[in-house]
Amino acid sequence: MLILGTMPGTKSLELNQYYGHSQNNFWKFMFTIFNEDFAADYETKKALLLKNKIALWDVLQYCDRVGSLDSAIKNEIANDFESFLKLHPNIKTILFNGQKAAVFFKKYIHLKKEYTLITLPSTSPANAGKTFQSKLDEWKVISTL
């Protein structure tokens, strides 16, 4: 499966790590879903995804944005999914970390093959409309795929 965000935020870019902001729940969700003890080490985080056959990327390769909010994204350019998916033919399911990732994907990407597309609530601390537990409950769909 492939999990897509929109574009790394300021803290993630600074750390050169996906979901690097300490208040982002992405990694907490992954460790909880796969019944693993949480680890702050980025190599351990990446190993958890590999072990569970999860790829992680972003819908956008470029955008103008002040700050980290998806709502501030302008002048976006999508990643080359046609080439990526050809290189990774075992991907059958694409999950979006938040509505905006799904919106940009559907705006720019026109798939030639059928994939299961699932939009999940954003793990960003800016998504305060749902509780940690309600978001986690939706993300648990990963364990059934």
C-alpha positions as CSV (number, residue, x, y, z in Angstrom):
1,M,0.0,0.0,0.0
2,L,1.0,3.6,-0.5
3,I,0.3,6.4,2.0
4,L,0.3,9.9,0.5
5,G,0.6,13.2,2.3
6,T,0.4,16.5,0.4
7,M,3.8,18.0,1.0
8,P,6.2,17.8,4.0
9,G,5.7,20.6,6.5
10,T,8.4,23.0,7.7
11,K,9.6,20.8,10.6
12,S,9.7,17.6,8.4
13,L,11.7,19.5,5.8
14,E,14.1,20.8,8.5
15,L,14.6,17.3,10.0
16,N,14.5,15.6,6.5
17,Q,11.9,13.1,8.0
18,Y,8.4,12.4,7.0
19,Y,6.0,13.5,9.7
20,G,8.8,15.0,11.7
21,H,6.7,17.4,13.8
22,S,6.5,15.8,17.3
23,Q,2.8,16.6,17.5
24,N,1.9,14.9,14.3
25,N,0.2,11.6,15.1
26,F,1.3,9.6,12.0
27,W,4.0,7.6,13.7
28,K,2.0,7.1,16.9
29,F,-0.8,5.6,14.7
30,M,1.6,3.3,12.8
31,F,3.2,1.9,16.0
32,T,-0.2,1.4,17.6
33,I,-1.8,-0.2,14.6
34,F,1.0,-2.7,14.2
35,N,1.3,-3.4,18.0
36,E,4.9,-2.2,18.3
37,D,6.5,-0.1,21.0
38,F,6.9,3.4,19.9
39,A,10.4,4.5,18.8
40,A,11.5,8.0,18.2
41,D,14.4,6.8,16.0
42,Y,13.6,7.5,12.3
43,E,15.4,4.4,11.1
44,T,13.1,2.3,13.3
45,K,10.1,4.2,12.0
46,K,11.1,3.5,8.4
47,A,11.7,-0.2,9.2
48,L,8.2,-0.5,10.6
49,L,6.7,0.6,7.3
50,L,9.0,-1.6,5.3
51,K,8.1,-4.6,7.5
52,N,4.4,-4.0,6.8
53,K,4.9,-3.3,3.1
54,I,3.9,0.4,3.3
55,A,5.3,3.0,0.9
56,L,5.2,6.6,2.0
57,W,5.3,9.6,-0.4
58,D,3.7,12.9,-1.2
59,V,1.2,13.9,-3.9
60,L,3.2,17.1,-4.6
61,Q,6.8,17.4,-5.6
62,Y,6.7,21.2,-5.4
63,C,4.6,24.0,-4.1
64,D,4.8,27.6,-2.8
65,R,3.7,27.7,0.8
66,V,4.3,29.9,3.8
67,G,4.3,27.7,6.9
68,S,3.0,24.2,6.9
69,L,-0.7,24.4,6.4
70,D,-2.1,22.6,3.3
71,S,-4.6,25.5,2.9
72,A,-1.6,27.8,2.1
73,I,-0.4,25.7,-0.8
74,K,-0.1,27.5,-4.2
75,N,1.5,26.8,-7.5
76,E,1.6,23.1,-6.9
77,I,3.2,20.5,-9.1
78,A,2.4,16.8,-8.7
79,N,4.8,13.9,-8.4
80,D,5.2,11.5,-11.3
81,F,2.8,8.7,-10.2
82,E,2.7,7.0,-13.6
83,S,6.4,6.2,-13.4
84,F,6.3,5.5,-9.6
85,L,3.4,3.0,-9.9
86,K,5.0,1.3,-12.9
87,L,8.2,0.8,-10.7
88,H,6.0,-0.5,-7.8
89,P,3.4,-2.8,-9.4
90,N,2.5,-4.5,-6.1
91,I,0.8,-1.4,-4.8
92,K,-2.9,-2.0,-4.9
93,T,-4.2,0.5,-2.3
94,I,-3.5,4.2,-2.0
95,L,-4.4,6.0,1.2
96,F,-4.4,9.7,1.7
97,N,-3.4,11.4,4.9
98,G,-6.1,14.0,4.9
99,Q,-8.6,15.5,2.5
100,K,-6.2,17.9,0.8
101,A,-3.9,15.1,-0.3
102,A,-6.8,13.3,-1.9
103,V,-8.0,16.5,-3.6
104,F,-4.6,17.3,-5.2
105,F,-4.2,13.7,-6.3
106,K,-7.6,13.6,-8.0
107,K,-7.0,17.0,-9.6
108,Y,-3.6,16.0,-11.2
109,I,-3.4,12.2,-11.3
110,H,-5.3,10.1,-13.8
111,L,-4.7,6.5,-13.2
112,K,-4.8,3.9,-16.0
113,K,-5.1,1.0,-13.5
114,E,-7.7,0.4,-10.8
115,Y,-6.5,1.1,-7.2
116,T,-8.4,1.2,-4.0
117,L,-8.4,4.8,-2.9
118,I,-9.0,5.6,0.8
119,T,-9.0,9.1,2.4
120,L,-8.2,9.1,6.1
121,P,-8.3,12.0,8.5
122,S,-5.1,14.1,8.6
123,T,-2.6,13.2,11.3
124,S,-1.5,16.8,11.5
125,P,-1.9,18.7,14.8
126,A,-3.8,21.3,12.7
127,N,-6.6,18.8,12.3
128,A,-8.2,19.3,15.7
129,G,-11.8,18.5,14.6
130,K,-11.5,14.9,15.7
131,T,-10.1,13.3,18.7
132,F,-6.9,11.2,18.6
133,Q,-8.9,8.0,19.2
134,S,-11.5,8.7,16.5
135,K,-8.7,9.4,14.0
136,L,-6.8,6.3,15.1
137,D,-10.0,4.2,14.7
138,E,-10.3,5.3,11.1
139,W,-6.6,4.7,10.4
140,K,-6.9,1.1,11.7
141,V,-8.3,0.2,8.3
142,I,-4.7,-0.3,7.4
143,S,-4.5,-3.5,9.4
144,T,-7.3,-5.0,7.3
145,L,-5.7,-4.4,3.9
